[in-house]
Amino acid sequence: MPNLTSPIATVAPCGSWRSPIISDLIVAESIDLVDVWLDGKDVYWCEGRPKENGRYVVVRRRADGMTQDLTPPPFNARTRVHEYGGGAVLIRDGVVYFSNFDDQRLYRLQAGEAMPQPIGQSPGCRYADAVFDATRQRIICVREDHSGPGEAVNTIVALPADGSGPEAVLASGNDFYSNPRLSPDGRQLAWLTWNHPHMPWVSTELWVAKLDAAGGVATAPRCVAGSATESLFQPEWSPEGVLHFVSDISGWWNLYREHAPGRFEALFPLKAEFGQPQWCFGAATYGFIGGGRLLCTYIERGVSRVVVLGPDGTRSAPLVLPFTEVSLVRGAADEFVLLGGAPDQPMSIARVSLEPFACRVLRRSTSLLEQQPSLRDYLSRPELIAFDTANERKAYAWYYRPQNPAFKKQDNERPPLIVKSHGGPTAAASSTLDMRTQFWTSRGYAVVDVDYGGSTGYGREYRERLHLQWGIVDLEDCIRAAKHLAAIGETDGERVAITGRSAGGYTTLCGLVFGQGLFKIGASYYGVGDLETLVRETHKFESRYLDWLVGKYPEEKAAYVERSPIHFTDRLSVPVILLQGEEDKIVPPNQAELFAEAVRRKGLPLGYLLFEKEQHGFRRAENIKRSLDAELDFYSVLLLRSGLRF
């Protein structure tokens, strides 16, 4: 093997390069950063730890720089509302309120105490997205009740912060609720709501109710905004009591405020996205800071920008930050915290002071680059590429070239390509440094992470390309991205793999059976093979999602059959590896098992790994490592060897 410290690069086939970025290292030095908050001068965040079996821990960093874990084992600050969770933690004056994963009860951890105390009252209920009602010393949050027969019931409830009394329902009757937000004077409550068959990035409504002195709803709530063709995001009250929210009524998620009942003004009209798809609770793309100013972040052509809006409508230039992707901001008087990353920066928690301006990183999702600075030489920086689609429009993708200073490719060799299809499918590819992507590029693979039609970040029209077209548009765009790279001489069109997670796993399986023979191998992580089974078995949040993606069921049963890879395995002629969580409630294990059995019947090379105690997404260190190594071994044996036929 070559000496990795040598300045002389060794010529070797792409895909066979030796890399110091190994799975053990990735797992040992990586965490998942979930959320961040400011409480006085203290910063709090929540991090998922693979080495602690994926446990989510609330961490505090005091003003003096001391950092400490607050939620002790075995507590796991994670909610299962909508199954995807988010918004599991509320911080107020040093007190931590959180939902615990194992029992889904609410707990309170007082400052200075070692053990949290339960405050949740209703068995069979889950809680998320809480705010604190200081006037009445209570918590207002979303409740998802699984105690009765049939579909879970979602409401907005209030409960005493000390758990001393029963819960009171403040809003009910619709299928879904999010973002309960209390006005500064405690007299008005705003929230978002939507109903089947819509998802929140398709259609939502913003409602406001006046509260009486006891905290009950005093008058009939009024609908402030929203329609069947409008998606709303993150309602918030300014310190002066003015309601703000994000709407895509213009075709882009832009920021608005209500300056009189039913009258709105756009604060920063722009063909850019100030909102995000609400897969998880607790997202925030803007916040209020001192002097009547508002801080906001938006995405424009794949890059995040952070600006300050003045009370007179002035706008600052984008702040100079070491991040090109900012997913969450929370403001205070003269500072804010954020969750952000960049192609050379892993997802990180940072604290930004405005006067004087300074940015300090408090926590990174991986410490590999600090521990081994030489690894920066192995990083592949992504390029946002555009390519033509089937309808003569443009689609986008992040392209990563192979990068390893110790190796170079053989003359005239073009690298094998891994096509990544992101989950959701209403989501987006990320350009933030992910060592799992560098795991591949440092071994000589090229990677293209496709923002197929239906992805977010490019406006509503781009999202709606997937309407009734799931399994068609996403696959076509993945195929065209791969063909585009081969046509311009970047990659080997005969050595193309496809991989994805969840909805991306479905696109992967579609690619293997409907992909025109382009994909020579595939890795599906908890992907869907049978749409009919999914629509009958999935959880409430997504139970009508396929109405929009495919068509109503069973009225459009033919479309479900035509787009289910399980029915067309006679076309399958290439190897596939399936990776699945045993406790997955979103894509149940039978999806992988049915497809695995079909591959076995055909006698094709198959990998099937079922991971115990994993749900939708792998969080345990040993399973993250095993899945990454298994996928590498699968490609090494079955993709890189030329002339293999099955």
C-alpha positions in Angstrom: 0.0 0.0 0.0 1.2 3.6 -0.6 2.5 5.8 2.1 -0.4 8.3 2.6 2.1 11.0 3.7 4.0 10.8 0.5 3.6 13.7 -1.9 3.8 11.3 -4.9 0.4 10.0 -5.9 0.0 6.4 -6.8 -1.9 5.5 -10.0 -4.7 3.1 -9.1 -8.2 2.3 -10.4 -10.9 4.6 -9.1 -12.9 3.0 -6.3 -9.8 1.1 -5.0 -8.0 4.0 -3.3 -7.1 3.6 0.3 -8.5 6.3 2.5 -8.0 7.3 6.1 -11.7 8.2 6.3 -12.9 4.9 7.6 -16.2 4.0 9.2 -14.8 3.5 12.7 -13.5 7.1 12.6 -16.7 8.5 11.3 -18.8 6.8 14.0 -16.4 7.5 16.8 -16.2 11.2 16.3 -19.6 12.1 15.0 -22.9 13.3 16.6 -26.2 14.6 15.3 -27.0 18.2 16.1 -30.7 18.6 16.4 -31.6 22.0 17.8 -30.2 25.1 19.6 -31.7 27.7 21.9 -30.7 30.9 23.8 -31.9 31.3 27.3 -30.5 34.5 28.9 -26.7 34.3 28.3 -26.7 30.5 28.2 -26.8 28.4 25.0 -28.5 25.1 24.9 -28.6 22.4 22.3 -29.7 18.9 21.7 -27.3 16.3 20.2 -27.9 12.7 19.2 -25.0 10.4 20.2 -24.4 7.2 18.2 -22.0 5.9 20.8 -24.9 6.1 23.4 -27.3 4.1 21.2 -28.5 7.2 19.5 -29.7 8.9 22.7 -30.6 12.6 22.4 -29.0 14.7 25.1 -29.7 18.3 26.1 -26.5 20.2 26.6 -25.9 23.6 28.2 -23.0 26.0 27.6 -22.9 28.7 30.2 -21.7 32.3 29.7 -18.4 31.4 31.4 -17.8 28.7 28.8 -18.5 25.7 30.9 -20.4 22.9 29.0 -22.4 20.2 30.7 -24.9 17.5 29.9 -28.3 18.1 31.5 -30.5 15.1 30.7 -28.9 12.0 32.3 -29.1 8.4 31.0 -31.4 6.7 30.2 -33.5 9.8 29.3 -33.7 10.4 25.6 -35.0 13.9 24.6 -36.9 12.9 21.5 -40.6 12.9 20.6 -42.5 10.7 18.1 -45.3 13.2 17.2 -45.7 12.7 13.4 -43.1 10.0 13.9 -40.4 12.3 12.6 -40.5 14.4 15.8 -38.6 17.6 16.4 -39.6 20.3 18.9 -39.0 17.9 21.8 -37.4 20.4 24.1 -38.4 23.7 25.7 -36.0 25.9 27.7 -37.3 28.6 30.1 -35.3 30.4 32.7 -32.9 27.5 33.2 -35.6 24.9 33.4 -35.7 22.2 30.8 -38.9 20.6 29.6 -38.6 17.7 27.3 -40.4 14.7 25.8 -38.7 11.4 26.7 -38.5 8.8 23.8 -39.2 5.6 25.7 -42.5 6.6 27.4 -43.3 9.8 25.4 -44.1 11.6 28.6 -43.2 15.2 29.3 -40.5 15.8 32.0 -39.2 18.9 33.8 -35.6 19.3 34.9 -35.2 22.1 37.4 -31.9 24.1 37.4 -29.5 22.4 39.8 -31.5 19.1 40.0 -30.0 15.9 38.8 -33.1 13.9 37.8 -36.1 15.0 35.7 -39.6 14.7 37.0 -42.6 13.7 34.9 -45.3 16.2 34.3 -47.3 14.7 31.4 -50.8 13.5 32.5 -52.4 11.6 29.6 -51.4 8.0 28.9 -50.9 7.1 25.2 -50.1 10.7 24.3 -47.1 12.3 22.7 -46.1 16.0 22.9 -44.1 18.4 20.8 -43.5 22.1 19.8 -44.1 23.6 23.2 -44.1 27.3 24.3 -44.2 28.7 27.8 -47.1 30.7 29.1 -45.5 32.8 31.8 -48.7 34.5 32.9 -50.4 31.3 33.7 -47.3 29.1 34.5 -48.2 26.5 31.9 -47.0 24.8 28.8 -48.9 25.0 25.5 -48.0 22.4 23.0 -49.1 20.0 20.3 -50.6 16.7 21.6 -51.0 13.5 19.6 -53.3 11.1 21.3 -52.8 7.4 20.5 -55.0 6.1 23.4 -58.1 5.5 21.4 -59.0 3.2 18.5 -58.3 4.2 15.0 -56.3 7.2 13.9 -54.4 9.3 16.4 -56.0 12.6 17.4 -54.0 15.8 17.2 -54.8 18.9 19.2 -53.2 21.9 20.9 -53.3 21.6 24.7 -52.2 23.5 27.8 -51.0 21.9 31.0 -49.6 23.2 34.2 -45.8 23.5 34.1 -45.5 21.6 37.4 -47.9 18.8 36.4 -50.4 19.8 39.1 -53.5 19.8 37.0 -55.2 18.3 33.9 -54.6 19.3 30.3 -57.0 21.7 28.6 -57.7 21.5 24.9 -57.3 24.9 23.2 -57.7 23.9 19.5 -59.1 20.7 18.0 -61.2 19.3 15.1 -58.5 19.4 12.4 -56.2 16.5 11.5 -52.9 18.3 12.2 -51.5 21.2 14.3 -48.1 22.9 14.7 -46.5 26.1 15.9 -48.7 27.2 18.8 -47.3 30.6 19.6 -48.4 33.0 22.4 -48.3 36.8 22.0 -46.1 38.6 24.4 -49.0 39.9 26.5 -50.5 36.3 26.7 -53.8 37.4 25.2 -53.6 35.8 21.8 -52.5 32.4 20.5 -51.6 31.6 16.9 -51.1 28.2 15.3 -50.9 26.4 12.0 -53.3 23.7 11.0 -54.0 21.5 8.0 -56.1 18.5 7.0 -55.9 15.3 5.0 -55.0 14.8 2.2 -52.6 17.9 2.4 -49.1 18.0 3.7 -47.9 21.2 5.3 -45.8 22.2 2.3 -48.9 22.0 0.1 -51.7 23.7 2.1 -51.8 25.2 5.6 -53.9 27.8 7.5 -52.8 30.3 10.1 -55.3 30.8 12.9 -55.4 33.2 15.9 -57.6 33.1 19.0 -58.0 35.6 21.8 -57.5 34.1 25.3 -59.3 35.1 28.5 -57.7 35.7 31.8 -57.7 32.0 32.7 -56.1 31.1 29.4 -59.2 29.7 27.7 -60.3 30.6 24.1 -62.4 33.7 24.6 -63.7 34.3 21.1 -64.1 32.3 17.9 -60.7 31.9 16.3 -60.1 33.7 13.0 -58.2 32.4 10.0 -55.4 34.9 9.2 -54.0 33.3 6.1 -53.8 30.1 4.1 -55.6 28.3 1.4 -55.6 25.0 -0.6 -52.7 26.4 -2.7 -50.7 28.2 0.0 -48.1 26.8 2.4 -47.4 28.7 5.6 -44.4 28.3 8.0 -43.2 29.5 11.4 -45.7 32.0 12.8 -44.1 34.2 15.4 -45.1 37.3 17.4 -42.6 40.2 17.6 -41.8 41.7 21.0 -44.2 44.4 20.0 -47.0 41.9 19.5 -47.1 41.9 15.6 -47.7 38.6 14.0 -45.1 37.4 11.4 -45.1 34.3 9.2 -43.7 32.8 6.1 -46.0 32.1 3.0 -45.4 30.9 -0.5 -48.4 32.7 -1.9 -45.9 34.5 -4.3 -44.5 31.1 -5.5 -41.6 31.4 -3.0 -41.6 31.0 0.8 -41.2 34.7 1.7 -41.5 36.6 5.0 -44.7 38.6 5.9 -46.2 40.4 8.8 -49.8 41.4 9.6 -50.0 45.2 9.9 -53.8 45.1 10.4 -56.4 42.3 10.7 -56.3 40.5 7.3 -53.8 42.9 5.8 -50.2 41.8 5.2 -47.0 43.1 3.9 -44.0 41.3 2.5 -40.9 42.3 4.4 -38.3 41.1 1.9 -39.8 40.0 -1.4 -37.3 37.7 -3.1 -37.2 34.7 -5.4 -35.6 32.7 -2.6 -36.9 30.3 0.1 -37.3 31.7 3.7 -39.2 28.5 4.7 -38.6 24.8 4.9 -40.8 21.6 4.5 -42.2 20.8 8.0 -41.1 17.3 8.3 -40.1 18.0 11.9 -41.3 20.5 14.5 -39.2 23.4 15.8 -37.7 24.8 12.6 -36.9 28.5 12.6 -35.6 30.6 9.7 -36.0 34.0 11.4 -36.0 35.5 14.9 -36.3 38.9 16.6 -33.3 40.8 18.0 -32.9 44.1 19.8 -33.9 47.5 18.5 -37.0 46.3 16.6 -34.7 44.3 14.2 -35.4 41.0 12.7 -32.8 38.4 11.7 -33.6 36.0 8.8 -32.0 33.4 6.7 -33.0 32.3 3.2 -31.8 29.9 0.5 -30.9 31.1 -3.0 -29.5 28.7 -5.6 -28.4 26.3 -2.9 -26.7 28.8 -0.7 -28.0 30.2 2.6 -27.7 33.9 3.4 -28.3 35.6 6.7 -29.5 39.3 6.8 -30.8 41.8 9.4 -34.0 43.7 8.6 -34.3 47.1 10.4 -37.6 48.4 11.8 -37.7 51.0 9.0 -37.4 48.3 6.3 -33.6 48.6 5.7 -31.7 45.5 5.0 -28.1 44.7 5.9 -25.8 43.0 3.5 -25.6 39.3 4.0 -23.5 38.6 7.1 -20.1 37.1 6.5 -20.2 33.7 8.2 -18.2 30.5 7.7 -21.4 28.7 6.7 -23.1 28.4 3.3 -26.1 26.4 4.7 -28.0 27.7 7.7 -31.0 25.6 8.8 -32.0 27.3 12.1 -31.6 30.7 13.8 -32.7 32.0 17.1 -32.2 35.6 18.2 -31.8 37.7 21.3 -31.0 41.3 22.1 -27.7 41.7 20.3 -26.8 38.2 19.3 -28.1 34.9 17.8 -27.3 31.3 17.6 -27.5 29.1 14.5 -27.2 25.6 13.2 -25.2 25.7 10.0 -22.5 24.1 7.9 -20.5 24.4 4.6 -18.7 22.1 2.2 -15.6 22.4 4.4 -17.5 22.8 7.7 -19.6 20.0 9.3 -23.0 20.9 10.8 -22.2 23.1 13.7 -23.7 25.2 16.6 -22.4 28.8 16.5 -23.0 31.9 18.5 -22.9 35.2 16.7 -22.5 38.6 18.3 -23.7 41.6 16.2 -22.0 44.4 18.1 -19.2 43.9 17.7 -19.6 41.3 15.0 -18.0 37.9 15.9 -18.9 34.3 15.2 -17.8 31.5 17.5 -18.4 27.8 16.9 -19.5 26.0 20.1 -20.0 22.5 18.9 -19.4 20.6 15.6 -21.1 17.4 14.5 -17.7 15.8 14.0 -14.3 16.6 15.5 -12.4 14.7 12.8 -10.9 17.7 11.1 -9.7 19.2 14.4 -8.1 16.0 15.5 -6.6 15.2 12.1 -6.2 18.4 10.1 -4.5 16.5 7.2 -7.9 15.0 6.4 -8.8 18.4 4.8 -6.7 17.4 1.9 -9.1 14.5 1.2 -12.2 16.7 1.1 -14.2 16.9 -2.2 -15.9 20.2 -2.5 -19.3 20.0 -4.2 -20.4 22.0 -7.3 -24.0 22.8 -7.9 -24.7 21.6 -11.5 -27.7 22.2 -13.7 -28.9 19.8 -16.3 -31.8 19.5 -18.7 -34.9 17.5 -17.7 -37.4 15.6 -19.8 -39.6 18.7 -20.1 -36.8 21.0 -21.2 -36.5 22.6 -17.8 -33.5 22.6 -15.5 -32.9 20.4 -12.5 -30.0 20.6 -10.0 -27.6 18.5 -8.2 -24.5 18.7 -6.0 -21.6 17.0 -7.7 -18.5 15.7 -5.8 -15.4 14.6 -7.7 -13.0 11.9 -6.4 -10.4 13.4 -4.1 -7.4 11.7 -2.5 -3.9 13.3 -2.5 -2.2 9.8 -2.3 -3.8 8.5 -5.5 -4.7 9.5 -9.0 -6.8 7.7 -11.6 -5.4 5.7 -14.4 -5.0 7.4 -17.8 -8.3 7.9 -19.6 -10.2 6.3 -16.7 -13.5 7.9 -15.6 -14.6 7.2 -12.0 -17.6 5.1 -11.1 -20.6 7.2 -10.0 -22.9 7.0 -7.0 -26.2 8.7 -7.6 -27.9 9.8 -4.4 -31.6 10.4 -4.1 -32.6 12.3 -1.0 -35.5 11.4 1.2 -38.8 13.1 1.7 -39.3 13.2 -1.3 -40.2 16.8 -0.4 -36.8 17.8 1.0 -33.4 18.8 -0.5 -29.8 17.6 -0.9 -27.3 19.3 1.4 -23.9 20.7 0.5 -22.8 20.7 4.2 -19.7 18.5 4.8 -20.8 14.9 5.5 -17.9 12.5 6.1 -20.1 9.7 4.8 -19.9 11.3 1.3 -16.2 11.9 1.7 -15.9 8.2 2.6 -16.8 7.5 -1.0 -15.0 10.3 -2.8 -11.7 9.7 -1.0 -11.8 6.1 -2.4 -12.2 7.3 -6.0 -15.9 7.4 -6.4 -17.8 10.4 -7.8 -21.0 11.3 -6.1 -24.0 13.3 -7.4 -26.6 14.2 -4.8 -29.7 15.1 -6.9 -32.2 17.8 -6.2 -34.8 16.2 -8.5 -38.1 18.0 -9.4 -40.1 18.1 -6.2 -37.2 19.2 -4.0 -37.3 22.3 -1.9 -35.1 25.4 -2.2 -36.2 26.3 -5.7 -39.8 27.6 -5.3 -43.2 26.1 -5.3 -43.4 25.4 -9.0 -40.3 23.2 -8.6 -41.8 21.4 -5.7 -45.0 20.8 -7.6 -43.1 19.0 -10.4 -43.6 15.9 -8.3 -47.4 16.2 -8.0 -48.8 12.8 -9.1 -45.4 12.0 -10.5 -43.5 10.3 -7.7 -41.5 7.4 -9.1 -41.4 9.2 -12.5 -39.9 12.7 -12.2 -37.5 11.8 -9.4 -36.2 8.8 -11.3 -35.9 10.7 -14.6 -33.9 13.5 -13.0 -31.5 10.9 -11.4 -31.0 9.2 -14.7 -30.4 12.5 -16.5 -28.0 13.7 -13.9 -25.9 10.5 -14.4 -26.1 10.7 -18.2 -25.1 14.4 -18.1 -22.0 13.7 -16.1 -21.1 10.8 -18.4 -21.7 12.9 -21.5 -19.3 15.7 -20.4 -16.6 13.1 -19.6 -16.8 13.4 -15.8 -17.9 9.8 -14.9 -18.1 6.3 -16.3 -21.5 5.7 -17.7 -21.0 1.9 -17.4 -20.3 1.9 -13.6 -23.2 3.7 -12.0 -24.7 2.9 -8.6 -27.9 4.4 -7.1 -28.6 4.8 -3.4 -31.1 6.6 -1.2 -32.8 6.6 2.2 -36.6 6.4 2.7 -38.2 8.0 -0.3 -34.7 8.0 -1.8 -34.7 4.2 -1.2 -38.0 4.0 -3.2 -36.3 6.0 -6.1 -33.4 3.6 -5.8 -35.5 0.5 -6.3 -37.4 2.2 -9.1 -34.0 2.9 -10.7 -33.0 -0.7 -10.6 -36.2 -2.0 -12.3 -37.3 1.1 -14.4 -33.9 2.7 -15.0 -33.2 1.7 -18.6 -30.3 -0.5 -17.5 -28.3 2.5 -16.4 -27.8 1.5 -12.8 -25.6 -1.5 -12.3 -26.1 -1.8 -8.5 -28.3 -0.2 -5.8 -28.4 0.3 -2.1 -31.8 1.0 -0.6 -32.0 2.3 3.0 -35.5 1.6 4.4 -37.0 2.2 1.0 -40.4 1.5 -0.4 -41.0 -1.3 -2.8 -44.8 -1.7 -2.7 -46.8 1.5 -2.7 -50.1 -0.3 -1.9 -48.7 -1.8 1.2 -47.3 1.6 2.3 -50.6 3.4 1.8 -52.4 0.8 3.9 -49.8 0.6 6.7 -48.1 4.0 7.2 -48.6 6.4 10.1 -51.1 9.2 10.2 -48.9 12.1 9.1 -48.2 10.5 5.8 -51.3 8.4 5.4 -52.6 10.6 2.6 -49.3 11.9 1.3 -49.5 9.4 -1.6 -52.8 11.1 -2.8 -50.6 14.0 -3.9 -47.6 12.0 -5.0 -49.4 9.2 -6.9 -53.2 9.5 -6.8 -56.1 8.6 -4.6 -56.2 5.0 -3.4 -57.9 2.7 -4.3 -59.4 4.8 -7.1 -56.0 5.1 -8.8 -54.8 1.6 -7.9 -53.4 1.0 -11.4 -50.9 3.9 -10.8 -49.8 2.3 -7.5 -49.2 -1.0 -9.2 -47.4 0.5 -12.2 -45.0 2.4 -9.9 -44.3 -0.3 -7.4 -40.9 -1.9 -8.1 -42.0 -5.1 -6.3 -44.3 -5.9 -9.3 -41.6 -5.6 -11.9 -38.7 -7.6 -10.4 -38.7 -9.6 -13.6 -36.9 -6.6 -15.0 -34.3 -6.7 -12.3 -30.9 -8.0 -13.4 -28.4 -6.3 -11.1 -27.3 -6.7 -7.4 -29.1 -4.9 -4.6 -28.4 -4.4 -0.9 -31.3 -3.5 1.4 -30.8 -1.9 4.9 -33.7 -1.7 7.2 -34.6 -0.8 10.8 -36.6 -3.4 12.7 -38.8 -0.9 14.6 -39.5 1.4 11.6 -43.1 2.7 11.8 -42.7 4.9 8.7 -41.5 2.3 6.2 -42.2 -1.1 7.9 -39.7 -3.9 7.5 -42.0 -5.9 5.3 -41.1 -3.5 2.5 -37.5 -4.7 2.5 -38.4 -8.3 3.2 -40.8 -8.6 0.2 -38.2 -7.1 -2.2 -35.4 -9.3 -0.7 -37.5 -12.4 -1.4 -38.0 -11.4 -5.0 -34.3 -10.9 -5.5 -33.6 -14.3 -3.9 -36.0 -16.0 -6.3 -34.1 -14.5 -9.2 -30.8 -15.7 -7.9 -29.2 -12.3 -8.0 -26.6 -11.1 -5.5 -28.4 -9.7 -2.5 -27.5 -8.0 0.7 -30.2 -7.7 3.4 -29.4 -6.3 6.8 -32.1 -5.8 9.4 -31.0 -3.8 12.4 -32.5 -4.3 15.8 -33.7 -1.3 17.9 -33.5 1.0 14.9 -36.4 3.1 13.6 -36.5 5.3 10.5 -32.9 6.3 10.2 -30.0 4.6 11.9 -28.8 6.2 15.2 -26.6 3.5 16.8 -22.9 3.7 16.2 -22.4 0.0 15.4 -25.3 0.0 12.9 -24.1 3.2 11.1 -20.6 1.6 10.8 -21.9 -1.8 9.7 -24.2 -0.3 7.0 -21.5 1.9 5.6 -19.0 -1.0 5.4 -21.5 -3.4 3.9 -22.4 -0.9 1.1 -18.6 -0.4 0.4 -18.0 -4.2 0.3 -21.0 -4.6 -2.0 -19.8 -2.1 -4.5 -16.2 -3.2 -4.3 -17.1 -6.8 -5.3 -20.0 -6.2 -7.6 -19.7 -2.8 -9.3 -16.0 -2.3 -9.8 -15.3 -5.6 -11.4 -15.8 -5.3 -15.2 -17.7 -7.9 -17.2 -19.9 -9.2 -14.4 -23.2 -10.6 -15.7 -26.1 -11.9 -13.6 
